[in-house]
Amino acid sequence: MDGIKAIVVGTGFGCRIHVPALKAAGFDVVGLVGRNAERLQRKAAENGVPAWFTDLDEALDATGARLVTIATTPDTHAPLAQRAVARGCHVLCEKPFAFDAAEGAALVRAAEAAGVVHMVSHEFRWLPERALFGRAIHDGLIGEPRFLVVDQFIPFCADPNARLPRWWFDKEAGGGWLGAGGSHWIDQIRAWLGDFHSLSANLMTVSDRVGVAEDSYSMRFVTRGGVEGSMQQSAGAWGEPANLCRCAGSRGTVWIEAGKVFVADPAGPRQLPVPADLALPPPPAAADSNSANRLSHFEIGPFTRLAEALGAAIRGEAVPGAVAPPTFRDGLACMQVMDAMRVSAAAGGALQALP
């Protein structure tokens, strides 16, 4: 069967992750779309993509692509996705998939009315440790889940002189660590425990920067199922990364430690083996050890699984594996939580109810 033709919009993460993951999943990546012709030409040649364009409609007219994947700044996600949907294309959009929940709701309506396949790039649902953590909860290994904590300190943005995309710190472009990192965890908590009911949050800048979008956040929440929890993350913290992910239930506790999943109950603690249906494919080999296209297993493996699920949905087949792929409705639910966190933070941490 010929591969489904795909257009990738964006030459950064789009070339580093979207292109190889789509190819690994059997798609035919027929074009890149961006703004800088010189960069587009170079990136297309480096990534084995036969054509490049500075206009999405021109790209679709020229290639007949059925899928558009979007890896641009968050403020451009919804307009680009709307154009793709209006052309009858299936869409995979990076997170956060809209600038706010109102924009996201309009995009959900358009995609569902058009009858196209729509997914959001919350690929970390496929990380084996996160999928296994959720399975332990859903299989009742800890009884009724009651308390969840997700804390993370990483030095990603700690150095103000580090070479990072400018838009990451630009509020008007949709920058900030809440969207960049927090959106993944919001989606993951929803996948594990269901929708949020209420929350209180704060946004802050920990690194030595002034007047920029946040690099850190904190949030307390209650889910509709009654689980209490907290989620805190800083990308501006110097030092070795530190992570805590633990859920306590009525009959046990499950946690992630160094990429492994453990459960403790009256019988004692034990490590859970990763079953075959949650394993990831090996990452493709880079051209050389110094290649800019050298891919980490952390990113490319789960994104390949997302691309496989996308391909199956487009072909009308059963989605492979045990992980539910995130749709635009999941993206909208995530945007609603992010909007509520921003409102709460602006009001000094005032409690916000979710729609």
C-alpha positions as a Markdown table, in Angstrom:
| # | Residue | x | y | z |
|---|---|---|---|---|
| 1 | Met | 0.0 | 0.0 | 0.0 |
| 2 | Asp | 1.3 | 3.4 | -1.0 |
| 3 | Gly | 2.2 | 5.7 | 2.0 |
| 4 | Ile | -0.3 | 8.5 | 2.8 |
| 5 | Lys | 1.1 | 11.8 | 1.5 |
| 6 | Ala | 2.0 | 14.2 | 4.3 |
| 7 | Ile | 3.1 | 17.9 | 4.5 |
| 8 | Val | 5.1 | 19.0 | 7.5 |
| 9 | Val | 4.7 | 22.7 | 8.5 |
| 10 | Gly | 7.8 | 23.9 | 10.5 |
| 11 | Thr | 11.5 | 23.2 | 10.0 |
| 12 | Gly | 12.7 | 22.9 | 13.6 |
| 13 | Phe | 10.9 | 20.2 | 15.6 |
| 14 | Gly | 9.0 | 19.4 | 12.4 |
| 15 | Cys | 12.2 | 18.2 | 10.7 |
| 16 | Arg | 13.9 | 16.7 | 13.8 |
| 17 | Ile | 10.9 | 14.6 | 14.9 |
| 18 | His | 7.8 | 14.8 | 12.7 |
| 19 | Val | 9.6 | 13.9 | 9.4 |
| 20 | Pro | 11.5 | 10.8 | 10.6 |
| 21 | Ala | 8.6 | 9.6 | 12.8 |
| 22 | Leu | 6.1 | 9.9 | 9.9 |
| 23 | Lys | 8.5 | 8.1 | 7.6 |
| 24 | Ala | 9.0 | 5.3 | 10.1 |
| 25 | Ala | 5.2 | 4.9 | 10.4 |
| 26 | Gly | 4.9 | 4.5 | 6.6 |
| 27 | Phe | 3.8 | 8.1 | 5.5 |
| 28 | Asp | 5.2 | 9.6 | 2.4 |
| 29 | Val | 6.5 | 13.1 | 3.4 |
| 30 | Val | 6.2 | 15.0 | 0.2 |
| 31 | Gly | 6.8 | 18.6 | 1.3 |
| 32 | Leu | 7.9 | 21.1 | 3.9 |
| 33 | Val | 6.3 | 24.4 | 4.6 |
| 34 | Gly | 7.9 | 27.4 | 6.3 |
| 35 | Arg | 8.8 | 31.1 | 5.9 |
| 36 | Asn | 12.5 | 31.1 | 5.1 |
| 37 | Ala | 13.2 | 29.8 | 1.6 |
| 38 | Glu | 16.9 | 29.3 | 2.1 |
| 39 | Arg | 16.3 | 27.3 | 5.3 |
| 40 | Leu | 13.5 | 25.4 | 3.7 |
| 41 | Gln | 15.7 | 24.3 | 0.8 |
| 42 | Arg | 18.5 | 23.2 | 3.1 |
| 43 | Lys | 16.2 | 21.4 | 5.5 |
| 44 | Ala | 14.4 | 19.6 | 2.7 |
| 45 | Ala | 17.7 | 18.3 | 1.3 |
| 46 | Glu | 18.9 | 17.3 | 4.7 |
| 47 | Asn | 15.8 | 15.3 | 5.5 |
| 48 | Gly | 15.1 | 13.7 | 2.1 |
| 49 | Val | 11.9 | 15.7 | 1.5 |
| 50 | Pro | 11.4 | 16.3 | -2.3 |
| 51 | Ala | 9.7 | 19.7 | -2.2 |
| 52 | Trp | 9.4 | 22.8 | -0.1 |
| 53 | Phe | 6.9 | 25.7 | 0.0 |
| 54 | Thr | 6.3 | 29.0 | 1.7 |
| 55 | Asp | 2.5 | 28.7 | 1.5 |
| 56 | Leu | 0.4 | 25.8 | 2.8 |
| 57 | Asp | -2.3 | 26.0 | 0.1 |
| 58 | Glu | 0.3 | 26.0 | -2.6 |
| 59 | Ala | 1.9 | 22.9 | -1.0 |
| 60 | Leu | -1.4 | 21.1 | -1.0 |
| 61 | Asp | -2.2 | 22.0 | -4.6 |
| 62 | Ala | 1.2 | 20.8 | -5.7 |
| 63 | Thr | 1.4 | 17.6 | -3.8 |
| 64 | Gly | -2.1 | 16.4 | -3.2 |
| 65 | Ala | -1.2 | 15.6 | 0.4 |
| 66 | Arg | -3.9 | 14.2 | 2.7 |
| 67 | Leu | -2.2 | 14.9 | 6.0 |
| 68 | Val | -0.8 | 18.2 | 7.4 |
| 69 | Thr | 1.3 | 18.1 | 10.5 |
| 70 | Ile | 2.0 | 21.4 | 12.3 |
| 71 | Ala | 5.1 | 22.2 | 14.3 |
| 72 | Thr | 5.2 | 26.0 | 14.4 |
| 73 | Thr | 4.7 | 28.6 | 17.2 |
| 74 | Pro | 1.5 | 28.1 | 19.2 |
| 75 | Asp | -0.1 | 31.3 | 18.0 |
| 76 | Thr | -0.1 | 29.9 | 14.5 |
| 77 | His | -1.4 | 26.4 | 15.3 |
| 78 | Ala | -5.1 | 27.0 | 15.0 |
| 79 | Pro | -5.1 | 29.2 | 11.9 |
| 80 | Leu | -2.9 | 26.7 | 10.1 |
| 81 | Ala | -5.0 | 23.8 | 11.3 |
| 82 | Gln | -8.2 | 25.6 | 10.1 |
| 83 | Arg | -6.7 | 26.0 | 6.7 |
| 84 | Ala | -5.8 | 22.4 | 6.5 |
| 85 | Val | -9.3 | 21.3 | 7.7 |
| 86 | Ala | -11.0 | 23.6 | 5.2 |
| 87 | Arg | -9.1 | 21.7 | 2.5 |
| 88 | Gly | -10.3 | 18.3 | 3.8 |
| 89 | Cys | -7.0 | 17.3 | 5.2 |
| 90 | His | -6.3 | 15.2 | 8.3 |
| 91 | Val | -4.3 | 17.2 | 10.9 |
| 92 | Leu | -1.7 | 16.4 | 13.5 |
| 93 | Cys | -0.9 | 19.6 | 15.5 |
| 94 | Glu | 1.7 | 20.3 | 18.1 |
| 95 | Lys | 0.7 | 21.2 | 21.6 |
| 96 | Pro | -0.7 | 23.5 | 22.8 |
| 97 | Phe | -2.9 | 23.1 | 19.7 |
| 98 | Ala | -4.5 | 26.6 | 20.1 |
| 99 | Phe | -3.7 | 29.9 | 21.7 |
| 100 | Asp | -6.7 | 29.6 | 24.1 |
| 101 | Ala | -9.7 | 27.5 | 24.7 |
| 102 | Ala | -12.1 | 29.6 | 22.6 |
| 103 | Glu | -9.8 | 29.2 | 19.6 |
| 104 | Gly | -9.5 | 25.5 | 20.4 |
| 105 | Ala | -13.3 | 25.0 | 20.6 |
| 106 | Ala | -13.7 | 26.6 | 17.2 |
| 107 | Leu | -11.1 | 24.2 | 15.8 |
| 108 | Val | -12.8 | 21.2 | 17.3 |
| 109 | Arg | -16.1 | 22.2 | 15.7 |
| 110 | Ala | -14.4 | 22.6 | 12.3 |
| 111 | Ala | -12.5 | 19.4 | 12.4 |
| 112 | Glu | -15.5 | 17.3 | 13.5 |
| 113 | Ala | -17.8 | 19.0 | 10.9 |
| 114 | Ala | -15.3 | 18.2 | 8.2 |
| 115 | Gly | -15.0 | 14.5 | 9.3 |
| 116 | Val | -11.2 | 14.5 | 9.2 |
| 117 | Val | -8.9 | 12.7 | 11.6 |
| 118 | His | -7.4 | 15.1 | 14.1 |
| 119 | Met | -4.8 | 14.5 | 16.8 |
| 120 | Val | -2.6 | 16.5 | 19.1 |
| 121 | Ser | 1.1 | 15.8 | 19.6 |
| 122 | His | 0.9 | 14.5 | 23.2 |
| 123 | Glu | 3.2 | 11.7 | 22.2 |
| 124 | Phe | 4.5 | 11.1 | 25.7 |
| 125 | Arg | 1.3 | 9.1 | 26.4 |
| 126 | Trp | 3.3 | 6.3 | 24.7 |
| 127 | Leu | 6.4 | 6.5 | 27.0 |
| 128 | Pro | 6.4 | 3.0 | 28.5 |
| 129 | Glu | 6.7 | 4.1 | 32.1 |
| 130 | Arg | 3.8 | 6.6 | 31.8 |
| 131 | Ala | 1.6 | 4.1 | 30.0 |
| 132 | Leu | 2.5 | 1.4 | 32.6 |
| 133 | Phe | 1.8 | 3.8 | 35.5 |
| 134 | Gly | -1.7 | 4.5 | 34.1 |
| 135 | Arg | -2.3 | 0.8 | 33.5 |
| 136 | Ala | -1.4 | 0.0 | 37.2 |
| 137 | Ile | -4.1 | 2.5 | 38.3 |
| 138 | His | -6.7 | 1.4 | 35.8 |
| 139 | Asp | -6.1 | -2.3 | 36.7 |
| 140 | Gly | -6.8 | -1.6 | 40.3 |
| 141 | Leu | -3.3 | -2.4 | 41.6 |
| 142 | Ile | -3.5 | 0.6 | 44.1 |
| 143 | Gly | -7.2 | 0.4 | 44.8 |
| 144 | Glu | -9.0 | 3.7 | 44.5 |
| 145 | Pro | -6.6 | 6.5 | 43.5 |
| 146 | Arg | -6.7 | 9.3 | 46.0 |
| 147 | Phe | -3.5 | 11.5 | 45.8 |
| 148 | Leu | -1.2 | 12.3 | 42.9 |
| 149 | Val | 2.0 | 14.3 | 42.9 |
| 150 | Val | 4.0 | 15.3 | 39.8 |
| 151 | Asp | 7.1 | 17.4 | 40.5 |
| 152 | Gln | 10.0 | 18.1 | 38.2 |
| 153 | Phe | 13.1 | 20.3 | 38.2 |
| 154 | Ile | 15.2 | 20.5 | 35.0 |
| 155 | Pro | 17.9 | 23.0 | 33.9 |
| 156 | Phe | 16.5 | 23.4 | 30.4 |
| 157 | Cys | 16.1 | 27.2 | 30.6 |
| 158 | Ala | 18.3 | 27.9 | 33.6 |
| 159 | Asp | 21.1 | 29.6 | 31.6 |
| 160 | Pro | 19.7 | 32.9 | 30.2 |
| 161 | Asn | 22.5 | 32.8 | 27.6 |
| 162 | Ala | 21.5 | 29.4 | 26.3 |
| 163 | Arg | 20.6 | 29.3 | 22.6 |
| 164 | Leu | 16.8 | 28.6 | 22.7 |
| 165 | Pro | 14.0 | 29.6 | 20.3 |
| 166 | Arg | 13.0 | 33.2 | 21.0 |
| 167 | Trp | 9.3 | 32.4 | 21.0 |
| 168 | Trp | 9.6 | 30.1 | 24.0 |
| 169 | Phe | 9.7 | 33.3 | 26.2 |
| 170 | Asp | 7.3 | 35.4 | 24.1 |
| 171 | Lys | 3.8 | 35.5 | 25.6 |
| 172 | Glu | 2.3 | 36.9 | 22.4 |
| 173 | Ala | 3.6 | 33.9 | 20.5 |
| 174 | Gly | 2.1 | 31.4 | 23.0 |
| 175 | Gly | 5.4 | 30.8 | 24.7 |
| 176 | Gly | 6.0 | 29.8 | 28.3 |
| 177 | Trp | 6.8 | 26.5 | 30.0 |
| 178 | Leu | 3.1 | 25.9 | 30.9 |
| 179 | Gly | 2.4 | 25.3 | 27.2 |
| 180 | Ala | 5.8 | 23.7 | 26.4 |
| 181 | Gly | 6.0 | 21.2 | 29.2 |
| 182 | Gly | 2.9 | 21.6 | 31.4 |
| 183 | Ser | 0.5 | 20.8 | 28.6 |
| 184 | His | 2.1 | 17.3 | 28.3 |
| 185 | Trp | 1.6 | 16.6 | 32.0 |
| 186 | Ile | -2.0 | 18.0 | 32.0 |
| 187 | Asp | -2.8 | 15.6 | 29.2 |
| 188 | Gln | -1.1 | 12.8 | 31.0 |
| 189 | Ile | -3.0 | 13.3 | 34.2 |
| 190 | Arg | -6.3 | 13.4 | 32.3 |
| 191 | Ala | -5.3 | 10.1 | 30.6 |
| 192 | Trp | -4.6 | 8.6 | 34.0 |
| 193 | Leu | -7.3 | 10.0 | 36.2 |
| 194 | Gly | -10.0 | 11.8 | 34.1 |
| 195 | Asp | -10.9 | 15.4 | 33.8 |
| 196 | Phe | -10.0 | 18.2 | 36.2 |
| 197 | His | -12.7 | 19.6 | 38.4 |
| 198 | Ser | -11.0 | 22.6 | 40.0 |
| 199 | Leu | -7.6 | 24.1 | 40.5 |
| 200 | Ser | -5.4 | 26.8 | 42.0 |
| 201 | Ala | -2.2 | 27.8 | 40.3 |
| 202 | Asn | 0.7 | 30.2 | 40.0 |
| 203 | Leu | 3.1 | 30.9 | 37.1 |
| 204 | Met | 6.6 | 32.2 | 37.7 |
| 205 | Thr | 10.0 | 32.8 | 36.2 |
| 206 | Val | 12.8 | 31.1 | 38.2 |
| 207 | Ser | 15.7 | 31.8 | 35.8 |
| 208 | Asp | 17.6 | 35.1 | 35.6 |
| 209 | Arg | 15.2 | 36.7 | 33.1 |
| 210 | Val | 12.8 | 39.6 | 33.4 |
| 211 | Gly | 9.6 | 40.4 | 31.5 |
| 212 | Val | 9.3 | 37.0 | 29.7 |
| 213 | Ala | 6.8 | 34.1 | 29.7 |
| 214 | Glu | 7.1 | 31.8 | 32.7 |
| 215 | Asp | 9.7 | 29.0 | 32.9 |
| 216 | Ser | 7.9 | 27.4 | 36.0 |
| 217 | Tyr | 4.5 | 26.8 | 37.4 |
| 218 | Ser | 2.7 | 25.2 | 40.3 |
| 219 | Met | -0.8 | 23.8 | 40.6 |
| 220 | Arg | -3.1 | 22.1 | 43.1 |
| 221 | Phe | -6.1 | 20.3 | 41.7 |
| 222 | Val | -9.1 | 18.0 | 42.3 |
| 223 | Thr | -10.3 | 15.7 | 39.5 |
| 224 | Arg | -13.9 | 15.0 | 38.8 |
| 225 | Gly | -13.3 | 11.6 | 40.3 |
| 226 | Gly | -12.2 | 13.2 | 43.6 |
| 227 | Val | -8.4 | 12.6 | 43.3 |
| 228 | Glu | -6.4 | 15.4 | 45.1 |
| 229 | Gly | -3.2 | 16.3 | 43.4 |
| 230 | Ser | -0.4 | 18.7 | 42.8 |
| 231 | Met | 1.7 | 19.4 | 39.7 |
| 232 | Gln | 4.8 | 21.5 | 39.8 |
| 233 | Gln | 7.6 | 22.0 | 37.2 |
| 234 | Ser | 10.5 | 24.3 | 36.7 |
| 235 | Ala | 12.6 | 24.4 | 33.5 |
| 236 | Gly | 14.8 | 27.1 | 35.0 |
| 237 | Ala | 16.4 | 25.2 | 37.9 |
| 238 | Trp | 20.2 | 24.7 | 37.8 |
| 239 | Gly | 21.5 | 21.3 | 38.7 |
| 240 | Glu | 20.8 | 17.7 | 37.9 |
| 241 | Pro | 17.2 | 16.9 | 36.9 |
| 242 | Ala | 14.9 | 15.8 | 39.7 |
| 243 | Asn | 11.6 | 14.1 | 39.3 |
| 244 | Leu | 8.7 | 12.8 | 41.5 |
| 245 | Cys | 5.7 | 11.0 | 40.1 |
| 246 | Arg | 3.7 | 9.1 | 42.6 |
| 247 | Cys | 0.0 | 8.2 | 43.1 |
| 248 | Ala | -1.3 | 6.8 | 46.4 |
| 249 | Gly | -4.5 | 4.8 | 46.5 |
| 250 | Ser | -6.7 | 3.1 | 49.0 |
| 251 | Arg | -4.7 | -0.2 | 48.8 |
| 252 | Gly | -1.3 | 0.7 | 47.4 |
| 253 | Thr | 1.0 | 3.2 | 45.8 |
| 254 | Val | 2.5 | 3.4 | 42.3 |
| 255 | Trp | 5.5 | 5.5 | 41.3 |
| 256 | Ile | 8.1 | 6.1 | 38.5 |
| 257 | Glu | 11.8 | 6.0 | 39.4 |
| 258 | Ala | 14.6 | 6.3 | 36.9 |
| 259 | Gly | 12.2 | 5.3 | 34.1 |
| 260 | Lys | 10.9 | 2.2 | 35.9 |
| 261 | Val | 7.5 | 1.7 | 37.5 |
| 262 | Phe | 7.1 | 0.3 | 41.0 |
| 263 | Val | 4.0 | -0.6 | 43.1 |
| 264 | Ala | 3.9 | -1.0 | 46.9 |
| 265 | Asp | 1.0 | -2.7 | 48.8 |
| 266 | Pro | 0.7 | -4.9 | 51.9 |
| 267 | Ala | 2.8 | -7.6 | 50.1 |
| 268 | Gly | 5.7 | -5.1 | 49.8 |
| 269 | Pro | 7.2 | -3.1 | 46.9 |
| 270 | Arg | 7.9 | -4.6 | 43.5 |
| 271 | Gln | 8.9 | -3.4 | 40.0 |
| 272 | Leu | 6.4 | -3.9 | 37.2 |
| 273 | Pro | 7.8 | -5.3 | 33.9 |
| 274 | Val | 7.0 | -3.4 | 30.7 |
| 275 | Pro | 4.7 | -5.6 | 28.6 |
| 276 | Ala | 5.3 | -6.1 | 24.9 |
| 277 | Asp | 2.3 | -3.9 | 23.9 |
| 278 | Leu | 3.9 | -0.9 | 25.6 |
| 279 | Ala | 7.4 | -1.2 | 24.2 |
| 280 | Leu | 8.8 | 1.4 | 21.9 |
| 281 | Pro | 10.6 | 1.0 | 18.6 |
| 282 | Pro | 14.3 | 1.6 | 18.5 |
| 283 | Pro | 15.3 | 5.1 | 17.4 |
| 284 | Pro | 16.7 | 5.4 | 13.8 |
| 285 | Ala | 20.5 | 5.7 | 13.6 |
| 286 | Ala | 21.9 | 9.2 | 13.0 |
| 287 | Ala | 24.2 | 9.8 | 10.0 |
| 288 | Asp | 27.1 | 10.4 | 12.4 |
| 289 | Ser | 27.7 | 10.9 | 16.1 |
| 290 | Asn | 27.7 | 14.7 | 15.7 |
| 291 | Ser | 24.7 | 15.0 | 13.5 |
| 292 | Ala | 22.1 | 17.7 | 14.3 |
| 293 | Asn | 19.5 | 15.1 | 13.4 |
| 294 | Arg | 20.6 | 12.7 | 16.1 |
| 295 | Leu | 17.3 | 11.7 | 17.8 |
| 296 | Ser | 16.7 | 10.8 | 21.4 |
| 297 | His | 14.7 | 7.7 | 22.2 |
| 298 | Phe | 12.7 | 9.8 | 24.6 |
| 299 | Glu | 11.2 | 11.8 | 21.7 |
| 300 | Ile | 11.3 | 9.7 | 18.5 |
| 301 | Gly | 10.0 | 6.4 | 19.9 |
| 302 | Pro | 6.7 | 7.7 | 21.3 |
| 303 | Phe | 6.2 | 10.0 | 18.3 |
| 304 | Thr | 6.5 | 7.1 | 16.0 |
| 305 | Arg | 3.8 | 5.3 | 17.9 |
| 306 | Leu | 1.6 | 8.4 | 17.6 |
| 307 | Ala | 2.2 | 8.5 | 13.9 |
| 308 | Glu | 1.3 | 4.8 | 13.6 |
| 309 | Ala | -2.0 | 5.5 | 15.4 |
| 310 | Leu | -2.6 | 8.4 | 13.1 |
| 311 | Gly | -2.1 | 6.3 | 10.0 |
| 312 | Ala | -4.4 | 3.6 | 11.2 |
| 313 | Ala | -7.1 | 6.1 | 11.9 |
| 314 | Ile | -6.8 | 7.7 | 8.5 |
| 315 | Arg | -7.0 | 4.3 | 6.8 |
| 316 | Gly | -10.1 | 3.4 | 8.9 |
| 317 | Glu | -8.3 | 0.6 | 10.8 |
| 318 | Ala | -8.2 | -0.2 | 14.4 |
| 319 | Val | -5.7 | 1.9 | 16.2 |
| 320 | Pro | -2.8 | -0.3 | 17.2 |
| 321 | Gly | -1.6 | -0.7 | 20.8 |
| 322 | Ala | -3.1 | 0.0 | 24.2 |
| 323 | Val | -2.7 | 3.8 | 24.3 |
| 324 | Ala | -5.6 | 6.0 | 23.3 |
| 325 | Pro | -4.4 | 8.7 | 20.8 |
| 326 | Pro | -5.1 | 12.3 | 21.9 |
| 327 | Thr | -7.6 | 14.1 | 19.7 |
| 328 | Phe | -8.5 | 17.8 | 19.3 |
| 329 | Arg | -11.1 | 17.3 | 22.1 |
| 330 | Asp | -8.2 | 16.3 | 24.4 |
| 331 | Gly | -6.3 | 19.3 | 23.2 |
| 332 | Leu | -9.3 | 21.5 | 24.1 |
| 333 | Ala | -9.6 | 20.0 | 27.6 |
| 334 | Cys | -5.9 | 20.7 | 28.1 |
| 335 | Met | -6.4 | 24.3 | 26.9 |
| 336 | Gln | -9.3 | 24.8 | 29.4 |
| 337 | Val | -7.0 | 23.7 | 32.2 |
| 338 | Met | -4.2 | 26.0 | 31.0 |
| 339 | Asp | -6.6 | 29.0 | 30.7 |
| 340 | Ala | -7.9 | 28.3 | 34.2 |
| 341 | Met | -4.3 | 28.2 | 35.6 |
| 342 | Arg | -3.6 | 31.5 | 34.0 |
| 343 | Val | -6.7 | 33.1 | 35.4 |
| 344 | Ser | -5.9 | 31.6 | 38.9 |
| 345 | Ala | -2.3 | 32.9 | 38.7 |
| 346 | Ala | -3.5 | 36.4 | 37.8 |
| 347 | Ala | -5.9 | 36.4 | 40.7 |
| 348 | Gly | -3.2 | 35.3 | 43.3 |
| 349 | Gly | -4.0 | 31.6 | 43.1 |
| 350 | Ala | -7.8 | 31.9 | 43.4 |
| 351 | Leu | -9.7 | 28.6 | 43.0 |
| 352 | Gln | -11.0 | 28.0 | 39.5 |
| 353 | Ala | -13.7 | 25.6 | 38.5 |
| 354 | Leu | -13.3 | 23.8 | 35.1 |
| 355 | Pro | -16.1 | 23.8 | 32.6 |
